[in-house]
Amino acid sequence: MIIGTGYVGLVTGSCFAEMGHQVFCLDIDQEKIASLERGILPIYEPGLQELVDRNKKQKRLHFTTDYAIVQQAPIAFIAVPTPASSTGRCNLSYVESVARKIGKEILAPITLVNKSTVPVGTADSVSKWVHEEIAKRGLSFRCDVVSNPEFLKEGAAVQDCLKPDRIVIGSNAAQATALLREIYAPFQINSQRMLVMDVRSAEMTKYAANAMLATRISFMNEVARVCEEVGANVNDVRRGIGSDARIGPSFLYPGVGFGGSCFPKDLQALIATAEEAGVDPLLLKATSQVNCLQKERLGEKILRYFAMKGGLAGKKIAIWGLSFKPDTDDMRDAPSLHLIQTLLAEGASLRLFDPVAIPNAQKMLAHSPSIEWCQGAQEAAKGVDAIALITEWKEFRSVDFNSISAEMRGKVLFDGRNQYSAEEMQKRGFDYISIGQQDFVSRTS
Ligand SMILES: NC(=O)c1ccc[n+]([C@@H]2O[C@H](COP(=O)([O-])OP(=O)(O)OC[C@H]3O[C@@H](n4cnc5c(N)ncnc54)[C@H](O)[C@@H]3O)[C@@H](O)[C@H]2O)c1
């Protein structure tokens, strides 16, 4: 069974069902479970709706809010939130609550598998919490706790889950390892993808992976800043270094800073872990600091541009893309939120569009007369002084700038993701301001 039916839990549960397992997805959110029972997904994830529909129909995928179901499960995967606390440390209260609920319910041995991203040592804590609850009932069962960190990417989660690059299993118990090998066997028919290690190394692997990716992004954002100052073009530099096989082309894109529900909080949690262990995490702290600066950068560029035009008060800006990355509706810690607050504080009014994240964005942005919600990229650009591209959804690549510009009040594009060619935009009469290359601003503007 899967406990926590969010981005990770629902995708994992559906993929296990797709591979032929009987899966119960449990969540404490009754509304979410009721919707899922009616076939309505709480999240947008390409390919997930079909997977859920098919496996529900074939009676392999079930939804519940009833913890008593753990009594029938030989194995339970935990996929509940592990947000940052106010100090940056990982808040384990959701995981503890799950462990204690399981301890109160089970009547037979169980293997618990932690898919939530948790600090080194959490498996020991989970084991302690479960056994405390079992002992309170005067009982005693074996309960192995395994770490199986999740590496799926929102927007490609179903594919990542069905065809993972690797399956990391941290286990100190041979019986539990054997059970996981059996469960994951259908995912590895073509190639062996399982890496078995001790629990602490598996817990650490997840944080190290996210910190490495975040560091690459901050590295490129810093290189982009230098490029702007010295007259180099970061797009060319990126290609130049990415073609080196030792570096590789992935995760070398400068932009508006990283956000989302994982990188920022996982980086903070690893910093906290390092400091508690007596290690000063200089590089991790720099990665975080560079990201804080980068989140300000596009806002600063917009402010600077409009400073010569009487400031932002009364100006109208279209924002293209709100989710923290394309192909997801996830707005958690999205860089767009930061920019939106900056622009509103300066008196701008905004026309916002995202292909799927508007409902979630509406929940996070207080109702404001300065925000208009739009149905498309072209509609958002109507009557605006500028467009700011924040999330590089594919559909923004092929917009018709000729007809869009005819309806704009000003003609400037702030490209937070370097999606367009500066020369092309200039030919179309746009001022074009991006990341890590020279601004193209016409003298008349
Ligand atoms: N989202 C990602 O891309 C991703 C990728 C890899 C790892 N992770 C990690 O996986 C974990 C889950 O992330 P998510 O994005 O799926 O979170 P989420 O918020 O989308 O889903 C978590 C679900 O857990 C439920 N829940 C909370 N307390 C519960 C309880 N006591 N019992 C049962 N259900 C409970 C919530 O109602 C929610 O539906 C986190 O640790 C996260 O860091 C996330």
Ligand as a Chemical Component Dictionary entry (heavy atoms), coordinates in Angstrom:
data_LIG
# 
_chem_comp.id                   LIG 
_chem_comp.type                 NON-POLYMER 
_chem_comp.pdbx_formal_charge   0 
_chem_comp.three_letter_code    LIG 
# 
loop_
_chem_comp_atom.comp_id 
_chem_comp_atom.atom_id 
_chem_comp_atom.alt_atom_id 
_chem_comp_atom.type_symbol 
_chem_comp_atom.charge 
_chem_comp_atom.model_Cartn_x 
_chem_comp_atom.model_Cartn_y 
_chem_comp_atom.model_Cartn_z 
_chem_comp_atom.pdbx_ordinal 
LIG N1  N1  N 0  6.975  16.032 -5.896 1  
LIG C1  C1  C 0  8.117  15.577 -6.340 2  
LIG O1  O1  O 0  8.526  15.837 -7.471 3  
LIG C2  C2  C 0  8.969  14.683 -5.476 4  
LIG C3  C3  C 0  10.001 13.945 -6.081 5  
LIG C4  C4  C 0  10.775 13.132 -5.274 6  
LIG C5  C5  C 0  10.547 13.073 -3.908 7  
LIG N2  N2  N 1  9.545  13.810 -3.362 8  
LIG C6  C6  C 0  9.319  13.698 -1.914 9  
LIG O2  O2  O 0  8.191  12.864 -1.718 10 
LIG C7  C7  C 0  7.445  13.298 -0.583 11 
LIG C8  C8  C 0  6.005  13.604 -0.982 12 
LIG O3  O3  O 0  6.006  14.670 -1.908 13 
LIG P1  P1  P 0  4.737  15.007 -2.806 14 
LIG O4  O4  O 0  5.169  16.077 -3.740 15 
LIG O5  O5  O -1 4.141  13.771 -3.338 16 
LIG O6  O6  O 0  3.768  15.639 -1.695 17 
LIG P2  P2  P 0  2.229  15.975 -1.853 18 
LIG O7  O7  O 0  1.973  17.114 -0.929 19 
LIG O8  O8  O 0  1.853  16.108 -3.287 20 
LIG O9  O9  O 0  1.487  14.675 -1.300 21 
LIG C9  C9  C 0  1.551  14.254 0.014  22 
LIG C10 C10 C 0  0.227  13.628 0.409  23 
LIG O10 O10 O 0  0.357  13.081 1.722  24 
LIG C11 C11 C 0  -0.886 13.244 2.374  25 
LIG N3  N3  N 0  -0.691 13.101 3.817  26 
LIG C12 C12 C 0  -0.196 13.980 4.715  27 
LIG N4  N4  N 0  -0.177 13.434 5.951  28 
LIG C13 C13 C 0  -0.665 12.173 5.823  29 
LIG C14 C14 C 0  -0.891 11.120 6.740  30 
LIG N5  N5  N 0  -0.603 11.236 8.040  31 
LIG N6  N6  N 0  -1.427 9.970  6.276  32 
LIG C15 C15 C 0  -1.733 9.819  4.960  33 
LIG N7  N7  N 0  -1.537 10.801 4.054  34 
LIG C16 C16 C 0  -1.003 11.955 4.477  35 
LIG C17 C17 C 0  -1.330 14.630 1.953  36 
LIG O11 O11 O 0  -2.723 14.812 2.149  37 
LIG C18 C18 C 0  -0.929 14.621 0.473  38 
LIG O12 O12 O 0  -1.982 14.168 -0.347 39 
LIG C19 C19 C 0  8.206  14.494 -0.031 40 
LIG O13 O13 O 0  9.103  14.040 0.944  41 
LIG C20 C20 C 0  8.974  14.999 -1.220 42 
LIG O14 O14 O 0  10.143 15.686 -0.859 43 
LIG C21 C21 C 0  8.756  14.595 -4.107 44 
# 
loop_
_chem_comp_bond.comp_id 
_chem_comp_bond.atom_id_1 
_chem_comp_bond.atom_id_2 
_chem_comp_bond.value_order 
_chem_comp_bond.pdbx_ordinal 
LIG N1  C1  SING 1  
LIG C1  O1  DOUB 2  
LIG C1  C2  SING 3  
LIG C2  C3  SING 4  
LIG C2  C21 DOUB 5  
LIG C3  C4  DOUB 6  
LIG C4  C5  SING 7  
LIG C5  N2  DOUB 8  
LIG N2  C6  SING 9  
LIG N2  C21 SING 10 
LIG C6  O2  SING 11 
LIG C6  C20 SING 12 
LIG O2  C7  SING 13 
LIG C7  C8  SING 14 
LIG C7  C19 SING 15 
LIG C8  O3  SING 16 
LIG O3  P1  SING 17 
LIG P1  O4  DOUB 18 
LIG P1  O5  SING 19 
LIG P1  O6  SING 20 
LIG O6  P2  SING 21 
LIG P2  O7  DOUB 22 
LIG P2  O8  SING 23 
LIG P2  O9  SING 24 
LIG O9  C9  SING 25 
LIG C9  C10 SING 26 
LIG C10 O10 SING 27 
LIG C10 C18 SING 28 
LIG O10 C11 SING 29 
LIG C11 N3  SING 30 
LIG C11 C17 SING 31 
LIG N3  C12 SING 32 
LIG N3  C16 SING 33 
LIG C12 N4  DOUB 34 
LIG N4  C13 SING 35 
LIG C13 C14 SING 36 
LIG C13 C16 DOUB 37 
LIG C14 N5  SING 38 
LIG C14 N6  DOUB 39 
LIG N6  C15 SING 40 
LIG C15 N7  DOUB 41 
LIG N7  C16 SING 42 
LIG C17 O11 SING 43 
LIG C17 C18 SING 44 
LIG C18 O12 SING 45 
LIG C19 O13 SING 46 
LIG C19 C20 SING 47 
LIG C20 O14 SING 48 
# 
